[in-house]
Amino acid sequence: MAKGVKTGGRQKGTPNKMTQTAKDAIALAAERLGGTDRLVAWAQEDPANERVFWGTIYPKLLPLQVTGDADNPLQVSHKIAFEVIKP
């Protein structure tokens, strides 16, 4: 096998069956525990629960990186302003 040449194994992008099985089991458990209504009730029971929801659970749904698309890439600009304040 030449260095850097892949000659076997799983193809790039092939989903891991164990990972999918675990995700399915967690989703089923969440549904049996009350699903969306129970999650909302739990978050409303205590301000600490709501902080956990917004700080830990919800961010897992957000994309890891915001890149835009090839035809319309994101553009970022920064503006720095200096202001003289007399005492």
VEXVOLUM-576096 format. One record per atom (N, C-alpha, C): y, x, z; residue number from 0; chain; atom name. Coordinates in steps of 0.1 Angstrom, whole numbers. Example, Ala and Ser with C-alpha at 12.3 -4.5 7.8 and 13.67 -1.06 7.14 Angstrom:
# VEXVOLUM-576096
<rec Y="-57" X="132" Z="78" nr="0" kette="A" atom="N"/>
<rec Y="-45" X="123" Z="78" nr="0" kette="A" atom="CA"/>
<rec Y="-33" X="132" Z="78" nr="0" kette="A" atom="C"/>
<rec Y="-22" X="128" Z="71" nr="1" kette="A" atom="N"/>
<rec Y="-11" X="137" Z="71" nr="1" kette="A" atom="CA"/>
<rec Y="0" X="129" Z="79" nr="1" kette="A" atom="C"/>
This chain:
# VEXVOLUM-576096
<rec Y="-12" X="9" Z="0" nr="0" kette="A" atom="N"/>
<rec Y="0" X="0" Z="0" nr="0" kette="A" atom="CA"/>
<rec Y="12" X="9" Z="0" nr="0" kette="A" atom="C"/>
<rec Y="21" X="6" Z="-9" nr="1" kette="A" atom="N"/>
<rec Y="34" X="14" Z="-10" nr="1" kette="A" atom="CA"/>
<rec Y="43" X="10" Z="1" nr="1" kette="A" atom="C"/>
<rec Y="51" X="19" Z="6" nr="2" kette="A" atom="N"/>
<rec Y="60" X="16" Z="17" nr="2" kette="A" atom="CA"/>
<rec Y="70" X="5" Z="13" nr="2" kette="A" atom="C"/>
<rec Y="71" X="-5" Z="21" nr="3" kette="A" atom="N"/>
<rec Y="80" X="-16" Z="19" nr="3" kette="A" atom="CA"/>
<rec Y="75" X="-27" Z="10" nr="3" kette="A" atom="C"/>
<rec Y="63" X="-26" Z="5" nr="4" kette="A" atom="N"/>
<rec Y="57" X="-36" Z="-4" nr="4" kette="A" atom="CA"/>
<rec Y="47" X="-44" Z="4" nr="4" kette="A" atom="C"/>
<rec Y="49" X="-57" Z="5" nr="5" kette="A" atom="N"/>
<rec Y="40" X="-66" Z="12" nr="5" kette="A" atom="CA"/>
<rec Y="29" X="-70" Z="3" nr="5" kette="A" atom="C"/>
<rec Y="16" X="-69" Z="7" nr="6" kette="A" atom="N"/>
<rec Y="5" X="-72" Z="-2" nr="6" kette="A" atom="CA"/>
<rec Y="-4" X="-83" Z="4" nr="6" kette="A" atom="C"/>
<rec Y="0" X="-89" Z="15" nr="7" kette="A" atom="N"/>
<rec Y="-9" X="-100" Z="20" nr="7" kette="A" atom="CA"/>
<rec Y="-2" X="-106" Z="32" nr="7" kette="A" atom="C"/>
<rec Y="-9" X="-115" Z="38" nr="8" kette="A" atom="N"/>
<rec Y="-4" X="-123" Z="50" nr="8" kette="A" atom="CA"/>
<rec Y="4" X="-135" Z="46" nr="8" kette="A" atom="C"/>
<rec Y="10" X="-141" Z="55" nr="9" kette="A" atom="N"/>
<rec Y="18" X="-153" Z="53" nr="9" kette="A" atom="CA"/>
<rec Y="30" X="-151" Z="44" nr="9" kette="A" atom="C"/>
<rec Y="32" X="-160" Z="35" nr="10" kette="A" atom="N"/>
<rec Y="44" X="-160" Z="26" nr="10" kette="A" atom="CA"/>
<rec Y="57" X="-162" Z="34" nr="10" kette="A" atom="C"/>
<rec Y="68" X="-156" Z="30" nr="11" kette="A" atom="N"/>
<rec Y="81" X="-158" Z="37" nr="11" kette="A" atom="CA"/>
<rec Y="84" X="-172" Z="37" nr="11" kette="A" atom="C"/>
<rec Y="89" X="-178" Z="49" nr="12" kette="A" atom="N"/>
<rec Y="93" X="-191" Z="50" nr="12" kette="A" atom="CA"/>
<rec Y="82" X="-201" Z="53" nr="12" kette="A" atom="C"/>
<rec Y="69" X="-197" Z="54" nr="13" kette="A" atom="N"/>
<rec Y="58" X="-206" Z="57" nr="13" kette="A" atom="CA"/>
<rec Y="60" X="-209" Z="72" nr="13" kette="A" atom="C"/>
<rec Y="60" X="-222" Z="75" nr="14" kette="A" atom="N"/>
<rec Y="62" X="-226" Z="90" nr="14" kette="A" atom="CA"/>
<rec Y="50" X="-222" Z="98" nr="14" kette="A" atom="C"/>
<rec Y="52" X="-219" Z="110" nr="15" kette="A" atom="N"/>
<rec Y="42" X="-215" Z="120" nr="15" kette="A" atom="CA"/>
<rec Y="36" X="-228" Z="125" nr="15" kette="A" atom="C"/>
<rec Y="23" X="-230" Z="124" nr="16" kette="A" atom="N"/>
<rec Y="17" X="-243" Z="128" nr="16" kette="A" atom="CA"/>
<rec Y="17" X="-245" Z="143" nr="16" kette="A" atom="C"/>
<rec Y="16" X="-234" Z="151" nr="17" kette="A" atom="N"/>
<rec Y="16" X="-235" Z="165" nr="17" kette="A" atom="CA"/>
<rec Y="30" X="-239" Z="170" nr="17" kette="A" atom="C"/>
<rec Y="41" X="-234" Z="164" nr="18" kette="A" atom="N"/>
<rec Y="54" X="-237" Z="167" nr="18" kette="A" atom="CA"/>
<rec Y="57" X="-252" Z="164" nr="18" kette="A" atom="C"/>
<rec Y="52" X="-257" Z="153" nr="19" kette="A" atom="N"/>
<rec Y="54" X="-271" Z="149" nr="19" kette="A" atom="CA"/>
<rec Y="46" X="-280" Z="159" nr="19" kette="A" atom="C"/>
<rec Y="34" X="-276" Z="162" nr="20" kette="A" atom="N"/>
<rec Y="26" X="-284" Z="172" nr="20" kette="A" atom="CA"/>
<rec Y="33" X="-285" Z="185" nr="20" kette="A" atom="C"/>
<rec Y="39" X="-274" Z="190" nr="21" kette="A" atom="N"/>
<rec Y="46" X="-274" Z="203" nr="21" kette="A" atom="CA"/>
<rec Y="59" X="-283" Z="202" nr="21" kette="A" atom="C"/>
<rec Y="66" X="-282" Z="191" nr="22" kette="A" atom="N"/>
<rec Y="78" X="-291" Z="189" nr="22" kette="A" atom="CA"/>
<rec Y="74" X="-306" Z="189" nr="22" kette="A" atom="C"/>
<rec Y="63" X="-309" Z="182" nr="23" kette="A" atom="N"/>
<rec Y="58" X="-323" Z="181" nr="23" kette="A" atom="CA"/>
<rec Y="55" X="-328" Z="195" nr="23" kette="A" atom="C"/>
<rec Y="48" X="-319" Z="203" nr="24" kette="A" atom="N"/>
<rec Y="44" X="-323" Z="216" nr="24" kette="A" atom="CA"/>
<rec Y="56" X="-326" Z="225" nr="24" kette="A" atom="C"/>
<rec Y="66" X="-317" Z="224" nr="25" kette="A" atom="N"/>
<rec Y="78" X="-319" Z="232" nr="25" kette="A" atom="CA"/>
<rec Y="85" X="-332" Z="228" nr="25" kette="A" atom="C"/>
<rec Y="86" X="-335" Z="215" nr="26" kette="A" atom="N"/>
<rec Y="93" X="-347" Z="210" nr="26" kette="A" atom="CA"/>
<rec Y="85" X="-359" Z="215" nr="26" kette="A" atom="C"/>
<rec Y="72" X="-359" Z="215" nr="27" kette="A" atom="N"/>
<rec Y="64" X="-370" Z="219" nr="27" kette="A" atom="CA"/>
<rec Y="66" X="-372" Z="234" nr="27" kette="A" atom="C"/>
<rec Y="66" X="-362" Z="242" nr="28" kette="A" atom="N"/>
<rec Y="68" X="-363" Z="256" nr="28" kette="A" atom="CA"/>
<rec Y="82" X="-368" Z="259" nr="28" kette="A" atom="C"/>
<rec Y="92" X="-364" Z="252" nr="29" kette="A" atom="N"/>
<rec Y="106" X="-369" Z="254" nr="29" kette="A" atom="CA"/>
<rec Y="107" X="-384" Z="251" nr="29" kette="A" atom="C"/>
<rec Y="100" X="-388" Z="241" nr="30" kette="A" atom="N"/>
<rec Y="100" X="-402" Z="237" nr="30" kette="A" atom="CA"/>
<rec Y="93" X="-411" Z="248" nr="30" kette="A" atom="C"/>
<rec Y="82" X="-406" Z="253" nr="31" kette="A" atom="N"/>
<rec Y="74" X="-413" Z="263" nr="31" kette="A" atom="CA"/>
<rec Y="82" X="-413" Z="277" nr="31" kette="A" atom="C"/>
<rec Y="90" X="-403" Z="279" nr="32" kette="A" atom="N"/>
<rec Y="98" X="-403" Z="291" nr="32" kette="A" atom="CA"/>
<rec Y="111" X="-411" Z="290" nr="32" kette="A" atom="C"/>
<rec Y="113" X="-418" Z="279" nr="33" kette="A" atom="N"/>
<rec Y="124" X="-427" Z="278" nr="33" kette="A" atom="CA"/>
<rec Y="134" X="-424" Z="267" nr="33" kette="A" atom="C"/>
<rec Y="131" X="-413" Z="260" nr="34" kette="A" atom="N"/>
<rec Y="139" X="-410" Z="248" nr="34" kette="A" atom="CA"/>
<rec Y="154" X="-409" Z="250" nr="34" kette="A" atom="C"/>
<rec Y="162" X="-414" Z="241" nr="35" kette="A" atom="N"/>
<rec Y="176" X="-412" Z="241" nr="35" kette="A" atom="CA"/>
<rec Y="182" X="-419" Z="253" nr="35" kette="A" atom="C"/>
<rec Y="178" X="-432" Z="256" nr="36" kette="A" atom="N"/>
<rec Y="183" X="-439" Z="267" nr="36" kette="A" atom="CA"/>
<rec Y="181" X="-432" Z="280" nr="36" kette="A" atom="C"/>
<rec Y="170" X="-426" Z="282" nr="37" kette="A" atom="N"/>
<rec Y="167" X="-419" Z="295" nr="37" kette="A" atom="CA"/>
<rec Y="175" X="-406" Z="295" nr="37" kette="A" atom="C"/>
<rec Y="177" X="-399" Z="284" nr="38" kette="A" atom="N"/>
<rec Y="185" X="-387" Z="284" nr="38" kette="A" atom="CA"/>
<rec Y="200" X="-390" Z="288" nr="38" kette="A" atom="C"/>
<rec Y="205" X="-401" Z="282" nr="39" kette="A" atom="N"/>
<rec Y="219" X="-405" Z="285" nr="39" kette="A" atom="CA"/>
<rec Y="220" X="-409" Z="300" nr="39" kette="A" atom="C"/>
<rec Y="210" X="-416" Z="305" nr="40" kette="A" atom="N"/>
<rec Y="210" X="-420" Z="320" nr="40" kette="A" atom="CA"/>
<rec Y="210" X="-408" Z="328" nr="40" kette="A" atom="C"/>
<rec Y="201" X="-398" Z="325" nr="41" kette="A" atom="N"/>
<rec Y="200" X="-386" Z="333" nr="41" kette="A" atom="CA"/>
<rec Y="213" X="-378" Z="333" nr="41" kette="A" atom="C"/>
<rec Y="220" X="-377" Z="321" nr="42" kette="A" atom="N"/>
<rec Y="232" X="-370" Z="320" nr="42" kette="A" atom="CA"/>
<rec Y="243" X="-377" Z="328" nr="42" kette="A" atom="C"/>
<rec Y="243" X="-390" Z="329" nr="43" kette="A" atom="N"/>
<rec Y="253" X="-397" Z="337" nr="43" kette="A" atom="CA"/>
<rec Y="250" X="-398" Z="352" nr="43" kette="A" atom="C"/>
<rec Y="238" X="-394" Z="356" nr="44" kette="A" atom="N"/>
<rec Y="235" X="-395" Z="370" nr="44" kette="A" atom="CA"/>
<rec Y="243" X="-385" Z="379" nr="44" kette="A" atom="C"/>
<rec Y="246" X="-374" Z="373" nr="45" kette="A" atom="N"/>
<rec Y="253" X="-363" Z="381" nr="45" kette="A" atom="CA"/>
<rec Y="261" X="-354" Z="371" nr="45" kette="A" atom="C"/>
<rec Y="273" X="-351" Z="375" nr="46" kette="A" atom="N"/>
<rec Y="282" X="-342" Z="367" nr="46" kette="A" atom="CA"/>
<rec Y="275" X="-329" Z="363" nr="46" kette="A" atom="C"/>
<rec Y="266" X="-324" Z="372" nr="47" kette="A" atom="N"/>
<rec Y="259" X="-311" Z="369" nr="47" kette="A" atom="CA"/>
<rec Y="249" X="-314" Z="357" nr="47" kette="A" atom="C"/>
<rec Y="243" X="-325" Z="357" nr="48" kette="A" atom="N"/>
<rec Y="234" X="-328" Z="346" nr="48" kette="A" atom="CA"/>
<rec Y="242" X="-329" Z="333" nr="48" kette="A" atom="C"/>
<rec Y="254" X="-335" Z="333" nr="49" kette="A" atom="N"/>
<rec Y="262" X="-335" Z="320" nr="49" kette="A" atom="CA"/>
<rec Y="266" X="-321" Z="316" nr="49" kette="A" atom="C"/>
<rec Y="269" X="-313" Z="325" nr="50" kette="A" atom="N"/>
<rec Y="272" X="-299" Z="322" nr="50" kette="A" atom="CA"/>
<rec Y="260" X="-292" Z="315" nr="50" kette="A" atom="C"/>
<rec Y="248" X="-294" Z="321" nr="51" kette="A" atom="N"/>
<rec Y="236" X="-289" Z="315" nr="51" kette="A" atom="CA"/>
<rec Y="234" X="-294" Z="301" nr="51" kette="A" atom="C"/>
<rec Y="237" X="-307" Z="299" nr="52" kette="A" atom="N"/>
<rec Y="235" X="-313" Z="285" nr="52" kette="A" atom="CA"/>
<rec Y="245" X="-306" Z="275" nr="52" kette="A" atom="C"/>
<rec Y="257" X="-306" Z="279" nr="53" kette="A" atom="N"/>
<rec Y="267" X="-300" Z="269" nr="53" kette="A" atom="CA"/>
<rec Y="266" X="-285" Z="268" nr="53" kette="A" atom="C"/>
<rec Y="262" X="-278" Z="279" nr="54" kette="A" atom="N"/>
<rec Y="262" X="-264" Z="279" nr="54" kette="A" atom="CA"/>
<rec Y="249" X="-257" Z="274" nr="54" kette="A" atom="C"/>
<rec Y="238" X="-265" Z="275" nr="55" kette="A" atom="N"/>
<rec Y="225" X="-259" Z="272" nr="55" kette="A" atom="CA"/>
<rec Y="218" X="-267" Z="261" nr="55" kette="A" atom="C"/>
<rec Y="217" X="-280" Z="263" nr="56" kette="A" atom="N"/>
<rec Y="208" X="-288" Z="254" nr="56" kette="A" atom="CA"/>
<rec Y="215" X="-290" Z="241" nr="56" kette="A" atom="C"/>
<rec Y="227" X="-295" Z="241" nr="57" kette="A" atom="N"/>
<rec Y="234" X="-299" Z="228" nr="57" kette="A" atom="CA"/>
<rec Y="237" X="-287" Z="219" nr="57" kette="A" atom="C"/>
<rec Y="241" X="-275" Z="224" nr="58" kette="A" atom="N"/>
<rec Y="243" X="-263" Z="215" nr="58" kette="A" atom="CA"/>
<rec Y="231" X="-259" Z="207" nr="58" kette="A" atom="C"/>
<rec Y="219" X="-263" Z="212" nr="59" kette="A" atom="N"/>
<rec Y="207" X="-259" Z="204" nr="59" kette="A" atom="CA"/>
<rec Y="206" X="-267" Z="191" nr="59" kette="A" atom="C"/>
<rec Y="214" X="-277" Z="190" nr="60" kette="A" atom="N"/>
<rec Y="214" X="-285" Z="177" nr="60" kette="A" atom="CA"/>
<rec Y="224" X="-280" Z="167" nr="60" kette="A" atom="C"/>
<rec Y="233" X="-271" Z="172" nr="61" kette="A" atom="N"/>
<rec Y="244" X="-266" Z="163" nr="61" kette="A" atom="CA"/>
<rec Y="239" X="-254" Z="155" nr="61" kette="A" atom="C"/>
<rec Y="244" X="-252" Z="143" nr="62" kette="A" atom="N"/>
<rec Y="239" X="-241" Z="135" nr="62" kette="A" atom="CA"/>
<rec Y="243" X="-228" Z="142" nr="62" kette="A" atom="C"/>
<rec Y="234" X="-218" Z="140" nr="63" kette="A" atom="N"/>
<rec Y="236" X="-205" Z="146" nr="63" kette="A" atom="CA"/>
<rec Y="248" X="-197" Z="140" nr="63" kette="A" atom="C"/>
<rec Y="250" X="-200" Z="127" nr="64" kette="A" atom="N"/>
<rec Y="261" X="-193" Z="121" nr="64" kette="A" atom="CA"/>
<rec Y="268" X="-202" Z="111" nr="64" kette="A" atom="C"/>
<rec Y="281" X="-202" Z="110" nr="65" kette="A" atom="N"/>
<rec Y="288" X="-210" Z="101" nr="65" kette="A" atom="CA"/>
<rec Y="292" X="-201" Z="90" nr="65" kette="A" atom="C"/>
<rec Y="288" X="-204" Z="77" nr="66" kette="A" atom="N"/>
<rec Y="291" X="-196" Z="66" nr="66" kette="A" atom="CA"/>
<rec Y="297" X="-202" Z="54" nr="66" kette="A" atom="C"/>
<rec Y="297" X="-216" Z="54" nr="67" kette="A" atom="N"/>
<rec Y="302" X="-222" Z="42" nr="67" kette="A" atom="CA"/>
<rec Y="292" X="-222" Z="31" nr="67" kette="A" atom="C"/>
<rec Y="296" X="-223" Z="19" nr="68" kette="A" atom="N"/>
<rec Y="286" X="-222" Z="8" nr="68" kette="A" atom="CA"/>
<rec Y="291" X="-212" Z="-3" nr="68" kette="A" atom="C"/>
<rec Y="283" X="-209" Z="-12" nr="69" kette="A" atom="N"/>
<rec Y="286" X="-198" Z="-22" nr="69" kette="A" atom="CA"/>
<rec Y="299" X="-202" Z="-30" nr="69" kette="A" atom="C"/>
<rec Y="300" X="-215" Z="-34" nr="70" kette="A" atom="N"/>
<rec Y="312" X="-219" Z="-42" nr="70" kette="A" atom="CA"/>
<rec Y="325" X="-221" Z="-34" nr="70" kette="A" atom="C"/>
<rec Y="323" X="-223" Z="-21" nr="71" kette="A" atom="N"/>
<rec Y="335" X="-225" Z="-13" nr="71" kette="A" atom="CA"/>
<rec Y="333" X="-218" Z="1" nr="71" kette="A" atom="C"/>
<rec Y="334" X="-205" Z="1" nr="72" kette="A" atom="N"/>
<rec Y="332" X="-198" Z="14" nr="72" kette="A" atom="CA"/>
<rec Y="343" X="-201" Z="24" nr="72" kette="A" atom="C"/>
<rec Y="340" X="-199" Z="36" nr="73" kette="A" atom="N"/>
<rec Y="350" X="-201" Z="47" nr="73" kette="A" atom="CA"/>
<rec Y="360" X="-190" Z="46" nr="73" kette="A" atom="C"/>
<rec Y="372" X="-194" Z="49" nr="74" kette="A" atom="N"/>
<rec Y="383" X="-184" Z="50" nr="74" kette="A" atom="CA"/>
<rec Y="389" X="-185" Z="63" nr="74" kette="A" atom="C"/>
<rec Y="391" X="-173" Z="70" nr="75" kette="A" atom="N"/>
<rec Y="396" X="-173" Z="83" nr="75" kette="A" atom="CA"/>
<rec Y="409" X="-165" Z="83" nr="75" kette="A" atom="C"/>
<rec Y="419" X="-171" Z="89" nr="76" kette="A" atom="N"/>
<rec Y="432" X="-163" Z="90" nr="76" kette="A" atom="CA"/>
<rec Y="436" X="-163" Z="105" nr="76" kette="A" atom="C"/>
<rec Y="443" X="-153" Z="108" nr="77" kette="A" atom="N"/>
<rec Y="448" X="-151" Z="122" nr="77" kette="A" atom="CA"/>
<rec Y="464" X="-149" Z="121" nr="77" kette="A" atom="C"/>
<rec Y="471" X="-155" Z="130" nr="78" kette="A" atom="N"/>
<rec Y="485" X="-153" Z="130" nr="78" kette="A" atom="CA"/>
<rec Y="489" X="-148" Z="144" nr="78" kette="A" atom="C"/>
<rec Y="497" X="-138" Z="145" nr="79" kette="A" atom="N"/>
<rec Y="501" X="-132" Z="157" nr="79" kette="A" atom="CA"/>
<rec Y="517" X="-133" Z="157" nr="79" kette="A" atom="C"/>
<rec Y="522" X="-139" Z="167" nr="80" kette="A" atom="N"/>
<rec Y="536" X="-140" Z="168" nr="80" kette="A" atom="CA"/>
<rec Y="541" X="-133" Z="181" nr="80" kette="A" atom="C"/>
<rec Y="552" X="-126" Z="180" nr="81" kette="A" atom="N"/>
<rec Y="559" X="-120" Z="191" nr="81" kette="A" atom="CA"/>
<rec Y="572" X="-127" Z="194" nr="81" kette="A" atom="C"/>
<rec Y="574" X="-129" Z="207" nr="82" kette="A" atom="N"/>
<rec Y="586" X="-136" Z="211" nr="82" kette="A" atom="CA"/>
<rec Y="593" X="-128" Z="222" nr="82" kette="A" atom="C"/>
<rec Y="606" X="-126" Z="220" nr="83" kette="A" atom="N"/>
<rec Y="613" X="-118" Z="230" nr="83" kette="A" atom="CA"/>
<rec Y="618" X="-129" Z="241" nr="83" kette="A" atom="C"/>
<rec Y="615" X="-126" Z="253" nr="84" kette="A" atom="N"/>
<rec Y="619" X="-135" Z="264" nr="84" kette="A" atom="CA"/>
<rec Y="628" X="-127" Z="273" nr="84" kette="A" atom="C"/>
<rec Y="640" X="-131" Z="275" nr="85" kette="A" atom="N"/>
<rec Y="650" X="-124" Z="283" nr="85" kette="A" atom="CA"/>
<rec Y="649" X="-129" Z="297" nr="85" kette="A" atom="C"/>
<rec Y="648" X="-120" Z="307" nr="86" kette="A" atom="N"/>
<rec Y="647" X="-125" Z="321" nr="86" kette="A" atom="CA"/>
<rec Y="659" X="-131" Z="326" nr="86" kette="A" atom="C"/>
